[in-house]
Amino acid sequence: MKIFTHTVVDLDAACSIWAAKQFIPGAKDAAAEFRPANWDGNDMAEGDLAVDIPAGGRGMKGEKGENGIVHSCIASIVAQYASPSDQSALASIVRFVDAQDAHGSTVKFLVPGVNREAQETLAMTGLNAVLRALQATHPRNDAIVCERMSEILSGMLQAGRARQRAAAEADKADVLDGGKVAIVTNSREFGTNGVLFDERDIRVIVYVDGCNLGIIRHGEEKLRMDHTELRAVVEAAGEVSDWFAHPAGFLFCRGSRKAPAENLSKVNPRTLAEVAARLLG
């Protein structure tokens, strides 16, 4: 099997090749080939695919919308072939590519109200900018560009799946009365704290991770994690010299993933959490 698309690949073409290999049955090991955008598909054999290119009526394109807008091919592939779980994991990527392909600028379409400097920053660091960087590094080499983009997209899919697992972990967190403080024990996902902070309105998390113990706050929370009453809990356990307090006050801990503790703390995590909940009112 071969997968055809147009030369000088744009974001949708590169992403559609990856999505076809990822989700369409039998396409995993298909070779990618590149043709002019007006190619009539005459090289296609039975079972071959053409994505983001008409190919004489044999190609896969995005759905047509109002005012002549044509949506992205990757959106169609993911909707038709990916599992509901992976559709959810890829929702942000599909939204980004679709906005770029259908409207010419993801940033201007999705965040029209931000100032020009912010728009330029987002435009220069988004997924389309990654494609352009690869094309600058590998000029006139669509195959290598698509291979590198596929590596990035596969990683992003794994990250999306991890985010779903993090949401499941967040559901199991011990949330104290008042709903502002949670205790997370032996989390396996980096994104669990983010889900609690961004989606569950948690303000402070006490984490227990093996021998590591710490307390961390939401980025907008003002309460210092080394507040005198929180520090007093640690002092009562005789461990204050073992604890690290971040100068900005967002973290107070004895061990982290960056600097693991070698033995268990004597501090009771629930005591820390209860003091934080009281301080938050």
C-alpha positions as CSV (number, residue, x, y, z in Angstrom):
1,M,0.0,0.0,0.0
2,K,1.0,3.6,-0.7
3,I,-0.3,6.8,0.7
4,F,-0.2,9.8,-1.7
5,T,-0.4,13.5,-0.9
6,H,0.8,16.7,-2.5
7,T,4.3,18.0,-2.6
8,V,5.5,20.8,-0.3
9,V,3.3,19.3,2.4
10,D,1.3,21.6,4.5
11,L,0.2,20.9,8.0
12,D,-2.9,19.0,7.1
13,A,-1.1,16.8,4.5
14,A,1.6,15.8,7.0
15,C,-0.9,15.2,9.8
16,S,-3.2,13.2,7.5
17,I,-0.4,10.8,6.5
18,W,0.3,10.2,10.1
19,A,-3.4,9.7,11.0
20,A,-3.9,7.4,8.0
21,K,-1.0,5.2,9.2
22,Q,-2.1,5.4,12.8
23,F,-5.8,4.6,12.3
24,I,-6.7,3.2,8.9
25,P,-6.6,-0.6,8.8
26,G,-3.7,-1.9,6.7
27,A,-2.0,1.5,6.3
28,K,0.6,1.3,9.2
29,D,3.5,0.3,7.0
30,A,2.4,2.2,3.9
31,A,5.0,4.2,2.0
32,A,4.3,7.9,1.5
33,E,4.7,9.3,-2.0
34,F,4.3,12.9,-3.1
35,R,2.7,14.3,-6.3
36,P,1.7,17.8,-7.6
37,A,-1.6,19.1,-6.2
38,N,-3.2,18.7,-9.6
39,W,-2.2,15.0,-10.0
40,D,-4.9,12.9,-11.5
41,G,-4.3,9.8,-9.4
42,N,-3.2,7.6,-12.3
43,D,-0.4,5.9,-10.3
44,M,-2.8,4.6,-7.6
45,A,-3.2,0.9,-7.3
46,E,-6.1,-0.9,-5.6
47,G,-5.8,-0.3,-1.9
48,D,-3.7,2.8,-2.1
49,L,-4.8,6.0,-0.3
50,A,-4.5,9.7,-1.3
51,V,-4.9,12.2,1.5
52,D,-5.4,16.0,1.3
53,I,-5.4,15.8,-2.5
54,P,-8.2,15.2,-5.0
55,A,-6.3,12.6,-7.0
56,G,-8.8,12.6,-9.8
57,G,-11.7,12.0,-7.4
58,R,-10.0,9.2,-5.5
59,G,-8.5,11.2,-2.7
60,M,-9.7,11.9,0.8
61,K,-10.4,15.5,1.5
62,G,-12.1,17.3,4.5
63,E,-15.8,18.0,4.7
64,K,-17.1,21.1,2.9
65,G,-18.6,23.8,5.0
66,E,-20.3,27.1,4.5
67,N,-18.9,29.8,2.2
68,G,-16.7,27.4,0.3
69,I,-14.7,26.4,3.4
70,V,-13.1,22.9,3.2
71,H,-12.2,21.4,6.5
72,S,-9.1,19.4,7.2
73,C,-8.5,15.8,6.0
74,I,-7.2,14.8,9.4
75,A,-10.5,15.7,11.0
76,S,-12.3,13.3,8.6
77,I,-9.8,10.5,9.2
78,V,-9.9,10.8,13.0
79,A,-13.7,11.0,13.0
80,Q,-14.1,8.0,10.8
81,Y,-11.3,5.6,12.0
82,A,-10.1,6.6,15.5
83,S,-11.7,5.2,18.6
84,P,-13.8,7.6,20.7
85,S,-11.1,7.7,23.3
86,D,-8.4,8.7,20.8
87,Q,-10.7,11.2,19.2
88,S,-10.9,12.9,22.6
89,A,-7.1,12.6,23.0
90,L,-6.5,14.3,19.6
91,A,-9.3,16.9,19.9
92,S,-7.0,19.8,20.4
93,I,-4.6,18.7,17.6
94,V,-7.5,18.3,15.1
95,R,-9.0,21.6,16.1
96,F,-5.6,23.3,15.6
97,V,-5.0,21.7,12.1
98,D,-8.6,22.3,11.0
99,A,-8.4,26.0,11.9
100,Q,-5.1,26.3,10.1
101,D,-6.3,24.5,7.0
102,A,-9.8,25.9,6.8
103,H,-9.2,29.5,7.9
104,G,-5.5,30.1,7.1
105,S,-4.4,30.9,10.7
106,T,-5.1,28.9,13.8
107,V,-4.2,31.8,16.1
108,K,-6.3,34.5,14.4
109,F,-9.3,32.1,14.2
110,L,-9.2,30.6,17.7
111,V,-7.9,33.6,19.7
112,P,-8.8,36.7,17.7
113,G,-9.0,39.0,20.7
114,V,-5.4,38.6,21.9
115,N,-2.8,41.4,21.1
116,R,-0.5,41.3,18.1
117,E,2.5,40.3,20.1
118,A,0.7,37.4,21.7
119,Q,-0.6,36.3,18.3
120,E,2.9,36.4,16.8
121,T,4.3,34.4,19.8
122,L,1.6,31.7,19.4
123,A,2.0,31.6,15.6
124,M,5.8,31.2,15.9
125,T,5.6,28.4,18.4
126,G,2.6,26.3,17.3
127,L,2.3,23.1,15.4
128,N,2.5,24.9,12.0
129,A,5.7,26.6,13.1
130,V,7.1,23.1,13.9
131,L,6.3,22.0,10.4
132,R,8.0,25.1,8.9
133,A,11.1,24.5,11.1
134,L,11.3,21.0,9.8
135,Q,11.0,22.2,6.2
136,A,13.7,24.7,6.8
137,T,15.9,22.0,8.2
138,H,15.1,19.5,5.5
139,P,14.4,21.6,2.4
140,R,12.6,19.9,-0.5
141,N,12.5,16.6,1.4
142,D,8.8,15.9,2.1
143,A,9.5,12.4,3.2
144,I,11.8,13.3,6.0
145,V,9.5,16.2,7.1
146,C,6.5,13.8,7.3
147,E,8.6,11.2,9.2
148,R,9.6,13.8,11.8
149,M,6.1,15.2,12.1
150,S,4.8,11.7,12.6
151,E,7.2,11.2,15.6
152,I,6.0,14.4,17.1
153,L,2.3,13.6,16.5
154,S,2.7,10.1,18.0
155,G,4.2,11.7,21.1
156,M,1.3,14.1,21.3
157,L,-1.2,11.2,21.0
158,Q,0.6,9.5,23.8
159,A,0.4,12.7,25.8
160,G,-3.3,13.0,25.1
161,R,-3.9,9.5,26.3
162,A,-1.8,10.2,29.4
163,R,-4.1,13.3,30.0
164,Q,-7.1,11.0,30.0
165,R,-5.4,8.7,32.5
166,A,-4.5,11.7,34.6
167,A,-8.2,12.7,34.7
168,A,-9.0,9.2,36.0
169,E,-6.4,9.6,38.7
170,A,-7.8,13.0,39.6
171,D,-11.2,11.4,40.2
172,K,-9.6,9.2,42.9
173,A,-7.8,12.1,44.7
174,D,-8.8,12.6,48.4
175,V,-10.5,16.0,48.3
176,L,-11.0,17.6,51.7
177,D,-14.3,19.2,52.7
178,G,-14.5,22.6,51.1
179,G,-13.2,21.3,47.8
180,K,-10.0,23.5,47.7
181,V,-7.4,21.0,48.9
182,A,-6.6,17.5,47.6
183,I,-4.2,14.7,48.6
184,V,-2.7,12.8,45.7
185,T,-1.0,9.6,46.6
186,N,1.6,7.8,44.3
187,S,0.4,9.4,41.1
188,R,1.6,7.7,37.9
189,E,0.8,10.6,35.6
190,F,2.5,14.0,35.4
191,G,-0.8,15.7,34.4
192,T,-2.9,14.7,37.4
193,N,-2.0,17.9,39.3
194,G,-2.9,20.0,36.2
195,V,-6.3,18.3,35.9
196,L,-7.0,19.1,39.6
197,F,-5.9,22.7,39.3
198,D,-7.3,23.5,35.9
199,E,-10.5,21.5,35.7
200,R,-11.5,20.7,39.3
201,D,-10.8,24.2,40.9
202,I,-8.4,22.7,43.5
203,R,-6.1,25.4,45.0
204,V,-3.6,23.3,46.9
205,I,-2.4,19.8,46.5
206,V,-0.5,17.7,49.1
207,Y,1.4,14.9,47.2
208,V,2.7,11.7,48.5
209,D,5.0,9.9,46.0
210,G,6.9,7.1,47.5
211,C,9.2,8.8,50.1
212,N,8.5,12.2,48.6
213,L,6.1,14.5,50.4
214,G,5.2,18.1,49.5
215,I,2.5,20.7,49.2
216,I,2.0,22.8,46.0
217,R,-0.4,25.5,45.0
218,H,-2.3,26.6,41.9
219,G,-0.4,29.2,39.9
220,E,-3.0,31.9,40.8
221,E,-3.2,31.1,44.5
222,K,-1.4,33.6,46.8
223,L,-1.1,31.4,49.9
224,R,2.6,30.5,50.5
225,M,3.2,26.8,50.9
226,D,5.8,27.6,53.5
227,H,3.3,29.7,55.5
228,T,4.2,29.8,59.2
229,E,1.4,27.4,60.2
230,L,2.4,24.9,57.5
231,R,6.0,25.2,58.5
232,A,5.0,24.6,62.1
233,V,3.7,21.2,61.1
234,V,7.1,20.3,59.7
235,E,8.9,21.8,62.6
236,A,6.8,19.6,65.0
237,A,8.1,16.6,63.2
238,G,11.7,17.8,63.5
239,E,12.3,17.9,59.8
240,V,12.4,21.6,58.9
241,S,16.0,21.4,57.7
242,D,15.1,18.6,55.3
243,W,12.4,20.6,53.5
244,F,12.8,22.8,50.5
245,A,10.8,26.0,50.2
246,H,10.7,27.6,46.8
247,P,11.5,31.3,47.0
248,A,8.2,32.2,45.2
249,G,6.2,30.2,47.8
250,F,4.5,27.8,45.4
251,L,6.2,24.6,46.7
252,F,7.2,23.3,50.1
253,C,8.5,19.7,50.0
254,R,10.7,17.0,51.3
255,G,11.6,15.2,48.0
256,S,10.3,15.6,44.5
257,R,10.6,13.8,41.2
258,K,13.6,16.0,40.4
259,A,15.2,15.4,43.8
260,P,13.8,12.3,45.4
261,A,13.8,11.7,49.2
262,E,15.6,8.6,50.4
263,N,13.3,7.8,53.4
264,L,9.8,8.5,54.6
265,S,8.8,11.7,56.2
266,K,7.3,11.8,59.7
267,V,4.9,14.5,58.7
268,N,1.3,13.5,58.4
269,P,0.1,14.5,54.9
270,R,-3.5,15.0,56.1
271,T,-2.4,17.4,58.8
272,L,-0.7,19.5,56.1
273,A,-3.8,19.4,54.0
274,E,-6.1,20.3,56.9
275,V,-4.0,23.3,57.8
276,A,-3.9,24.4,54.2
277,A,-7.7,24.1,54.0
278,R,-8.2,26.1,57.1
279,L,-5.8,28.8,55.8
280,L,-7.8,29.0,52.5
281,G,-11.0,29.5,54.5
